[in-house]
Amino acid sequence: MKCKSIGVLVMALTVFFTNSVLAAGNPFADVPADHWAYEAVNNLVADGVLTGYEDMTFKGQKEITRQEMAMMVARAMVAENNVEVSSRDKQAIVQLAVEFSDELNSLGLRVNRLEQQADLITWQGKVEYTYKQARGDLLVGRDSSNAMLLRLEPAASLSANWQVRARLEAASELSRDETGTVNLKRLYAQGDYASWQMKLGKLPLYTNEEGLLWDGQYSGGQASFGGGWKRQQGAVLTLLGGRLSPQELPSSLGLVSDEAADLFGVNLDGTKKKGTAGVGAYRLKSDSWNKAYFAGENTATIWSLHGAYRFTDRLCLSGAYGENTKANSQDTAWQTELVYGRYQPEAQGSWQLYSAYRQLGEAVAAAGTGDALHYGQKGWEVGAKYAPWKNVGLILKYGDGEEIDSHQGVKQYFARVECFF
């Protein structure tokens, strides 16, 4: 019955987004207001790379032509030679130039210099301090931590469409005066084209449920097809496969092996007007994982739904649901979140408030993004994000809930300072 329902929903989503996909295939189609290039150009303006923005504004929700967008990209390429540009902005300009290379060529501005930058390595990253404190009926006193994290993300261009990306991290617990060890978390090749994207290597694992299931990495490959690899418009089909290490799951789950599990998955999602919706299905299998995720046949089969609706540029309501059909307990997870505001660390003064309810069954959401509530818990969560200075962010979260099985109360306080470069 569940498979039949999923099939009906997939068919409905496919029909719903078909018209937009056809439009996205037209190289002379208008650029929609939610195109990723809008945000990229806005960031260049906020960073002072582009000036005179009001003369060619597209801050409204109207669509513009690709030729008009190419004019903005051309101005950014010229401005790059006249002002100091960060590595993040340089990378954005390269990506914009690749996306609109045909239009730039038609304007007489060649992008051959991108080939000269093939060996250029750009760096970006962050430093963050995180304080957590947990209180609960089962805890004696307070369980707290003070953690520092250094994250470095280099990217090297191989050609106009391909680049190699990596992530290195060093974490330390200040209360124990630890010295962090640098670990290579990700290393993968990425190819970006007009209507598809490919990733190969040790790559991000963050599926369309927006962090409900996973927020980590795995080894393998991923391919996305459809209305743009950043969900620009229409439907996007994503296929993924590879190996998932047990280190990506909490040790408290009781996995008894260091061997990685086979992971296969598919996402179908997309955006039309103010709405986003999608489905997902995943299969994990390991002969040696016999705890938590795997209750029968050493296999986990998880399916999911998610959706969001943006009422205004600042107000958005979203939700996601997942179920592990092989698990015997805590086999479902779901969350709903209301967000007001738009937090962008690169924009000084930007802020965001949110309120959420989460039920995070550990057989489904064990590797999710949760900070104020985590796997095996359910309850309310509220939070705020604020950028007092450019590239500096403050985050506060509070979770009030209970353990799903024991119903013992739990409270979690979370505070973070993050600095981007």
N, C-alpha and C positions, 0 to 999 in steps of 0.2 A: 504494500500500500504506500509506504514511504517512497519507494523508487518511482512509482507511478506519479506521485505528487511532484517529485523533483523533475521528472520528465516534462510534465505539463508546464511547470514554471520556466524551465529552460526554453521550451518552445515559445512561451509568451514573451520572454525577454528578447529572444531572437527576432520575433516579428516586431516588437516595440522599437528596436534600435535599427532595423534594416534600412530605413530611409536615410538615417544619419550616416550609416556606413557608406552608402552609395555616394552621398555628398562628399564625404571625406576623401573618396578616391579621385575626385576632380581636382587637378592641380591648380585650377583657376577659381576654386571655391573661396567664399569669404572666410576670414579667420574669425571663429566664434569668440565671444567675450570670455569664455573660460579656457581658452587655449593657453598652454603653458608659457608661450612667448609673452603674453600680457604680463604675467608675474615677473618674468626675467627682465623685461624692459623697465617695469616699475622699480625693480631693485636697482637697476643701473641709474635710474633717476634719483632714487633715495641716496645712493652712494656718491652722487655728484659727477658721475661719468657722463651723463646726458643732461644738457641744460636747454633752456628754451622749450621745455616740454609742453607748456600750455598752448603753444602755437600748433602743435600736432596732437592734441590730447585725444585719448580714447578711454578716459576714465569712466565713461558711461558704459552701459551694457550693450551698445550697438555693435554690430559686426563691422569689420573693416576688410578691405581686400588685402590679398597677399602682397600686392605691389606697395600699398601704403605701409604695411608692416616692414617690408624690405627697406623702405626709406628710413625707418627708425633704426633698423639694424645697420644700415650704411653709416648713419650719423654716429652710432656707437663705435664702429670700426675706426672712423676718423678721430673721434674723441680719445680713443685708446692711445693715440700717438701724442696727445697734447696734455693729458692729465695723468696723475699717478693712479694706477688701476691695481686692485687687489687680485690675488690669484683666483679667488672665487668669481670675480667679475670677468677676468680674462677667459675663464672656462665658459661662462655664460655667453660671452660674445662669440666664441668659437662654435658653440652649439647652435646659437641663433644663425650664424653665417652658414652652417651646414644645412640647417632646416630650410633657409631661404636662398640657397646658392643659385638656383635657376633664376629667381627674380633679380638677385643682385647682378648676375651676369647680363640679364636683359637691360639693366640700368647702366651697363658699361663698367661696373666695378667688379673686377675679377677677384676670386678668393684663392688665388694660387699661393698666397703667403701662408695659407693654412698648412700646405705641404712643407714649408720651411720650418714650421713649428712642430713637425712630427716627432722630434726628439725632445720637445719641451715637456718637462714634468712640472705640473702645478700642484701646490700643496694647500690643503685646508684642514681644519680640525677644530678641536674644542678642549677646554679644560673645565672640569666641573667638580664642585664640592657638594656632597649629598649627606644630609642628616636624616636618619630614620629613628623613630621611637615607637615601639609596640607595647600596648597594654592589653591584658586580657584576663579572663577568669582563670585560665590555666597557667598564667605566668606569675612568677614570684618577683615582685618589683617591676622594673622597666627593662625591656630589651632594646638597646639602642646601638647605633653604629655611626661612625664618621668616616666617610670614604672620599678619596680623591681619585679622579680618572683623567688620564691624558689620552686623547684620541687623535691620531694623525691619519689623513686620507689623501695619499698621493694619487695622481692620475697622469698617465702618459699617452699622448695622442700617437696613434700608429698611422692613421690616414684620416681623410675627411669624415669617415663613418665609424672607424674603429678606434678604441682606446683600451688601455689596461688600467684597472682600478685596484686599489688595495686599502686595507684598514689595519692599523697597528694600534694596540691599546696597552696601557700600563695602569693598573689599579692598585691602590694601597689603602689599608685601614689605619687611620691616624691614631686611634686609641691604642693600637699595638705597635706604633712607630714602625710600620712595615716599609720595606723598600720594594717598590713595584717592579715587576719583570715585564718587559715588552713582549707581547704576543702578537703574532700575525693572525688576525681574525678572519680577514677576507683577502682574496687575490683572484681576480677574474678578468676576462676579456669581455667587452661590451660593444656590440654593433648596433648603431641607431640608423634607421631608415625611415622613409616617409610613413609607411603603414605597418612596419614590423620592427621588432627588436630581439636581439639574441644575447644571452649571457652564458658564459662557460667558465667553470672553475669553482673556487670556494666563494660562494655568492650569497647575497642577502636572502633570508627567508622571512618574508613579511607579506602575507597573503591578503586578499581583499576584505577580510573581516576587520581590518584596521587594528590589528594587535590582539584580538581576542584569543587566537590560537597560538601564534608564534611571533616572536620578535628576536631573530637570531641569524644563523647562517647554516648552510649545508653545502656539500660537495656534489656538483652535478651540472645540469644545464637547465635553461629556461628560455622559452620562446613565446613572444606575445604578438598577436596579429589583430588587425582591425583598425578602429578609429583613432589611432595614434597611441604611442607607447606611454604617454602620460595621461591617458583617458581624456584626450582632447574633446572627443565627441563620438557618439555612436557606441557600438559594442566592441569590447576587447576580449579576445580569447587568449588565455595564458596556459601553457602546458609546462610542467616542471617534473624533473625526475633526478634521482641521485641517492646519496647516502646521508643519513642523519646520525650524528654522534650522540651517545647518551649524555655527554657533557653539556648538551644543549637543554637538558631537562634537569630539574632539581634533584640532588642526591637523595633527598628525603622521600622521593617516590619509591625507592627501594629497588631500582634496576640492578640486576645481579651480574651484568656483563659490561665489558669495555668495548664490545664490538658494535659497529654502526648498524643501523637498520636501513632497509630499502625504503625509499620514499618516492611516491608518485602522486601527482595531483593535477587538477584542472580547475581553472577559474573562468567564469563567464560573467562579465559585468560591464557597465557602461553608464554614460551620462546623457540625459536628454533634458534640455531646458534646466530646471532647478532641481531635478531629481537624479539620484544615483541608486542603482540596485544591482544585485548580483548573486550568484550561487557558486559554491565550491564543493569539491569532493577530493578526498585524500586517502591513500592506503599506505600503511607502514607495516613492515614485516621483518621479524628477526627471530631466529630459532633460539636465541639466548636471552631475549628480553621476556621474562615471565612474570613481571610485576606491573602494577599500575595500568599503563596503557593497554597491555595485552592480558585479557582474561580468558581468551580461548583461541586456539590455533596459532598462538604467537603473532596475532595480527590485530591491527587497529584500523577500523574503517570509519572515517569521520566525514560528515557532510555539513554544509553550512549555508546560511542565507544572510544577506546584509542589505541595508538600504539607508539612504539619507535624503533629506529634503532641506534645501537652503531657502528659507523664507525671505531673507534679505541678505545683503553682503556680509552682515555681521551675525545673523541668527540662523543656526542650523540644528536640526534634530536628526540623530542617527541611531541605528540599532543593528545588532548582529546576534545570530543564534547558531550554535553548533551542537552536534550529537555524535557520540562514538557508539556505533551499533554493536560493537563487540564487547563493550564494557558491562560489568554487572552492577556497578554503583558509581555515583557521581558521573553519569554518562552524558549529561547535558550542561551546556554553558550558554549564558546569554547576557547581554548588556544593552542599555539604552542611555543615551547621553544628549544633553541639551547644552549647546555652546553659544555664548554671546561674546562678540568681539573678535578681533583677529590679531593674534600674537605673532609678530615677525621680529626676531631679535635684531635684524639689520636695520629696522626702523625704530628709532628712538621714540619712546612714549607709547608704543603699541601695547595692547593688553588684551586679556581674554579671561572670562569667567565660565565655569562649567559646573554642571550637576549631573550625576550619573547613578544608576542602580546596576549592580553587577551580581550575577550568580556564576561562580567560576568553578564548575565541576572539574576535579583534578584529572579525570580521564580524558578531558577535552582541552582545557585551558591551562595546562601545566607549564607551558613555555610562553605565555602571553606577556603583554607589556605592563601588567598591573604593578602599581607602586604603593597606593594606599590600601588596596585589597589585593590578595593574590589567590592562587589556586587553592581549592578546598574551602573557600570562604564566600559569603554573600553579604550584601548590605549596600548602604549609601556611601557615595563619595562626592566631595565637593572640592573645588580647587580654583586657583587664580594664577595667571602668568602675566608678567610685566617686564618691559624692557626700559630700565631707567636711563641707560646709555646705549649708544649704537653697539651692536654685537655683544651686549651683556643682558642676560635674562635672569629673573627671579621667579621661582616656581614654588607654590605652596599647595599642599594637598592634605585632606583629612578623610579618613575612612572610618565608618562606624557600622559594624556588622557582627557576624557570628560565624563560627565554624559550621559547615553544612551538616556534618554527621553528629557532632556532639551538642550543637546549639549553644556552645559556650561563647560568651561575648568577646569581642576583640575591637580594639581601637588602634589606628595607625596614624602617626604624624609624619609628614614628609616635607622636607625643605631642600631646595637646590639652588645654587648659583652656577650659572653656566656662561662661559666666555668663549666666543667664536673667533677664529682667525682664518 
